[in-house]
């Protein structure tokens, strides 16, 4: 009798070792998570004195990954978080009715202080729980759960690396949107400042020399951020530069840009946009403001005005509900200052916004500054105003000064 009992114990230990070997081989073969759960299920069913089991694993929330032998389908039974208080193997108290009364023992699986899984097990009957080798179940479960956690970690790291590469690609792509050099001569000076909120922003500015007498300047801000915004703005820039080679009629350019945004963004994103074309021979500025923050124009005699005529934002309507071209004649000398709403919407400790009025006062008081120094002055005032508050959006400044001798 004693020898039979010894042989039984030996057979059980041999089965347990065989189970560990099978699980280890499955892990080494880099099987999928679903395959590992199936092997775990089969191994416990075949080799151990367990007739009921439910394994709950923590992903974003607790899910039953595998179960067998139960009256209920535990795949649809929510995890009872009252079991989270147990750190060690615990007999299940069935004084109150709950689905987990089908089981006799709950076995926590943890890594350091982090709860990874809970195994609910039961033998043939309530008097049989001592025959369940909880130590082995815990060891076997720990091996496979930690292996699956490592696979999740590796997958997250791979996804993060893919995202990092995509962000790097989009960031590099965005740098191509901006002109490599801006003119800074006696009669024409341009300067810009760009501060993205994240590694990829949604702002854009440009300067295009159309011919000897005409040049184009613009500023834009796309709704949304990240890769979709960067891709949309890239398409926008390409469309603009293509259109300018074909026509300088602002009505046609704006209508085509609106069509392209609607076609590419499907109404999910829109763009605020200001575009101006200056003709030094005619001393004339034509512009369209498509829902953008009105730029400030200061003439040679010191008078200033906001450039507001134009249309609504681009990409919101199949056909723009209105479109006007602003025209300023006899403009031999002027100063122009534009910005995106990241500048005026930044807040201080009292949640007060920097605001348009503060920008107008700064510009009208200091517009005779060197352009690069002026941009730095504005950014310095903004940073002093916001203090430790973070940037809420991209901040872009673009200004130009023209003298027509």
Buried (B, 14 or more C-beta within 10 A) or exposed (E): EEEEEEEEEEEBEEBBEEBBEBBEEBBEEEBEBEEBBBBBBBBBEEBBBBBBBBBBBBEEEBEBBBBBBBEEEBEEBEBBEEBEEBEEBBEBEEEEEEBBBBBBBBBBBBEEEEBBBBBBBBBEEEEBBEEBBBEBBBBBBBBBBBBBBEBEEEEEEEEEEEEEEBBEEBBEBBEEBBBEEBBEEEEBBBBBBBBBBEBBBBBBBBBBEBEEEBBBBBBBBBBBBBBBBBBBBBBBBEBBEEBBEEEBEBBEBBBBBBBBBBEBBEEEBBBBBBBBBBBBEEBBBBBBBBBBBBBBBBBEEEEBEEBBBBBBBBBBBEEBEEBEBBEBEEBEBBBBBBBBBBBBBBBBEEEEBBBBEBBBEBBBEEBEBEBBEBBBBBBEBBEEBBEEEEBBBBBBBBBBBBBBE
